[in-house]
């Protein structure tokens, strides 16, 4: 892989989608015989350990006091959002089919587009909005 490809947001976004899909399948099987909250806790421990190893191995750790309070605030809020999302996702997987739960979960794409415009001042073209609408329609069709 060349350095241009490794620094491409598109590559990382596709890999994210692949791993998210695998997550849904593995989680659906993994949550069969355990409480969904406990399953989320186990998953979180695995993520914590894996990320700690990556940060250590790549030398990316930095002094926590060098990080601004604002950064901490938004990372904590993001972490709380992630935790809530994971708890809800695992509960949904426990109760429903992975092929229906995952598309509804991906409605987050639609919400991110809307929130990005409302809160971050991002702009989307008419073509972008058409894509957002198609994602919403596709998720609804798969889920119901």
C-alpha contacts under 8 A as a table, 3 or more apart, distances in Angstrom:
res1	aa1	res2	aa2	distance
1	X	5	X	6.36
1	X	6	X	6.72
2	X	5	X	5.45
2	X	6	X	6.44
3	X	6	X	5.02
3	X	7	X	6.20
4	X	7	X	5.26
4	X	8	X	6.26
5	X	8	X	5.06
5	X	11	X	6.84
6	X	11	X	7.13
6	X	12	X	7.91
8	X	11	X	5.48
8	X	12	X	6.78
9	X	12	X	5.23
9	X	13	X	6.02
10	X	13	X	5.03
10	X	14	X	6.16
11	X	14	X	5.25
11	X	15	X	6.21
12	X	15	X	5.00
12	X	16	X	6.00
13	X	16	X	4.93
13	X	17	X	6.28
14	X	17	X	5.06
14	X	18	X	6.27
15	X	18	X	5.02
15	X	19	X	6.14
16	X	19	X	5.21
16	X	20	X	5.94
17	X	20	X	4.98
17	X	21	X	6.11
18	X	21	X	5.18
18	X	22	X	6.32
19	X	22	X	4.98
19	X	23	X	5.94
20	X	23	X	4.87
20	X	24	X	6.35
21	X	24	X	5.25
21	X	25	X	6.56
21	X	102	X	7.83
22	X	25	X	5.17
22	X	26	X	6.01
23	X	26	X	5.20
23	X	27	X	5.72
24	X	27	X	5.15
24	X	28	X	5.99
24	X	93	X	7.88
24	X	98	X	6.20
24	X	102	X	6.77
25	X	28	X	5.26
25	X	29	X	6.57
25	X	98	X	6.64
26	X	29	X	5.38
26	X	30	X	5.97
27	X	30	X	4.77
27	X	31	X	5.80
27	X	90	X	7.26
27	X	93	X	7.50
28	X	31	X	5.47
28	X	32	X	6.60
28	X	90	X	7.88
28	X	93	X	5.68
28	X	94	X	6.81
28	X	97	X	7.97
28	X	98	X	6.36
29	X	32	X	5.55
30	X	33	X	7.28
30	X	34	X	7.68
30	X	39	X	7.42
31	X	34	X	5.37
31	X	35	X	6.87
31	X	36	X	5.98
31	X	39	X	6.10
31	X	90	X	7.34
31	X	93	X	7.56
31	X	94	X	6.12
32	X	94	X	6.64
34	X	38	X	6.94
34	X	39	X	6.52
35	X	38	X	5.37
35	X	39	X	6.25
36	X	39	X	4.92
36	X	40	X	6.18
36	X	87	X	7.26
36	X	90	X	5.41
36	X	91	X	5.35
36	X	94	X	6.50
37	X	40	X	5.03
37	X	41	X	6.26
37	X	87	X	6.09
37	X	90	X	7.29
37	X	91	X	7.39
38	X	41	X	4.93
38	X	42	X	6.25
39	X	42	X	5.18
39	X	43	X	6.18
39	X	90	X	7.47
40	X	43	X	5.03
40	X	44	X	6.07
40	X	86	X	6.51
40	X	87	X	6.14
40	X	90	X	6.63
41	X	44	X	5.05
41	X	45	X	6.33
42	X	45	X	5.22
42	X	46	X	6.42
43	X	46	X	5.16
43	X	47	X	6.27
44	X	47	X	5.04
44	X	48	X	6.06
45	X	48	X	5.04
45	X	49	X	6.19
46	X	49	X	5.28
46	X	50	X	6.07
47	X	50	X	5.14
47	X	51	X	6.03
48	X	51	X	5.33
48	X	52	X	6.07
49	X	52	X	5.10
49	X	53	X	6.23
50	X	53	X	5.23
50	X	54	X	6.28
51	X	54	X	4.95
51	X	55	X	6.05
52	X	55	X	5.24
52	X	56	X	6.07
53	X	56	X	5.10
53	X	57	X	5.85
54	X	57	X	5.12
54	X	58	X	5.99
55	X	58	X	5.42
55	X	59	X	5.96
55	X	60	X	5.05
55	X	61	X	5.82
56	X	59	X	5.21
56	X	60	X	6.57
56	X	61	X	6.47
57	X	60	X	7.94
62	X	66	X	7.52
63	X	66	X	5.51
63	X	67	X	7.46
64	X	67	X	5.56
65	X	68	X	7.59
67	X	71	X	6.58
67	X	72	X	7.05
68	X	71	X	5.20
68	X	72	X	6.38
69	X	72	X	5.02
69	X	73	X	6.07
70	X	73	X	5.01
70	X	74	X	6.32
71	X	74	X	5.36
71	X	75	X	6.06
72	X	75	X	5.07
72	X	76	X	5.94
73	X	76	X	5.24
73	X	77	X	6.22
74	X	77	X	4.97
74	X	78	X	5.98
75	X	78	X	4.91
75	X	79	X	6.00
76	X	79	X	4.95
76	X	80	X	6.17
77	X	80	X	5.08
77	X	81	X	6.17
78	X	81	X	4.98
78	X	82	X	6.08
79	X	82	X	4.95
79	X	83	X	6.10
80	X	83	X	5.07
80	X	84	X	6.13
81	X	84	X	5.13
81	X	85	X	6.00
82	X	85	X	5.00
82	X	86	X	6.06
83	X	86	X	5.15
83	X	87	X	6.15
84	X	87	X	5.18
84	X	88	X	6.18
85	X	88	X	5.21
85	X	89	X	5.92
86	X	89	X	4.93
86	X	90	X	6.02
87	X	90	X	5.41
87	X	91	X	6.19
88	X	91	X	5.09
88	X	92	X	6.08
89	X	92	X	5.06
89	X	93	X	6.14
89	X	101	X	7.66
89	X	105	X	7.30
90	X	93	X	4.95
90	X	94	X	6.10
91	X	94	X	5.06
91	X	95	X	6.41
92	X	95	X	5.15
92	X	96	X	5.75
92	X	101	X	6.38
93	X	96	X	5.15
93	X	97	X	6.32
93	X	98	X	5.94
93	X	101	X	6.33
96	X	100	X	7.07
96	X	101	X	6.41
97	X	100	X	5.35
97	X	101	X	6.04
98	X	101	X	5.03
98	X	102	X	5.81
99	X	102	X	5.91
99	X	103	X	6.99
99	X	142	X	7.60
99	X	143	X	7.62
100	X	103	X	5.82
100	X	104	X	6.70
100	X	142	X	6.10
100	X	143	X	4.42
100	X	144	X	7.58
101	X	104	X	5.41
101	X	105	X	6.17
101	X	143	X	6.91
102	X	105	X	4.95
102	X	106	X	6.18
103	X	106	X	4.93
103	X	107	X	6.71
103	X	138	X	7.98
103	X	139	X	4.83
103	X	140	X	7.74
103	X	142	X	6.78
103	X	143	X	6.54
104	X	107	X	5.25
104	X	139	X	5.63
104	X	140	X	7.07
104	X	143	X	6.39
105	X	108	X	6.11
106	X	109	X	5.66
106	X	110	X	7.81
106	X	139	X	7.35
107	X	110	X	5.23
107	X	111	X	6.52
107	X	135	X	7.40
107	X	136	X	6.24
107	X	139	X	6.77
108	X	111	X	4.86
108	X	112	X	5.88
109	X	112	X	5.13
109	X	113	X	6.34
109	X	132	X	7.55
109	X	135	X	7.81
110	X	113	X	5.25
110	X	114	X	6.41
110	X	132	X	5.62
110	X	133	X	7.62
110	X	135	X	7.08
110	X	136	X	6.51
111	X	114	X	5.05
111	X	115	X	5.89
112	X	115	X	5.03
112	X	116	X	5.66
113	X	116	X	5.12
113	X	117	X	6.38
113	X	132	X	7.39
114	X	117	X	5.31
114	X	118	X	6.20
115	X	118	X	4.93
115	X	119	X	5.57
115	X	120	X	7.26
116	X	119	X	5.53
116	X	120	X	4.92
116	X	121	X	6.40
116	X	122	X	5.48
117	X	120	X	5.77
117	X	121	X	4.86
117	X	122	X	4.57
117	X	123	X	5.94
117	X	124	X	7.67
118	X	121	X	6.04
118	X	122	X	7.71
124	X	127	X	7.86
124	X	128	X	5.50
124	X	129	X	6.41
125	X	128	X	5.00
125	X	129	X	6.31
126	X	129	X	5.08
126	X	130	X	6.16
127	X	130	X	5.00
127	X	131	X	6.34
128	X	131	X	5.07
128	X	132	X	6.31
129	X	132	X	4.91
129	X	133	X	6.14
130	X	133	X	5.08
130	X	134	X	6.18
131	X	134	X	5.02
131	X	135	X	6.17
132	X	135	X	5.11
132	X	136	X	6.34
133	X	136	X	5.10
133	X	137	X	6.15
134	X	137	X	4.95
134	X	138	X	5.85
135	X	138	X	5.06
135	X	139	X	6.06
136	X	139	X	5.24
136	X	140	X	6.21
137	X	140	X	5.13
137	X	141	X	6.15
138	X	141	X	5.11
138	X	142	X	6.18
139	X	142	X	5.26
139	X	143	X	5.97
140	X	143	X	5.16
140	X	144	X	5.99
141	X	144	X	5.54
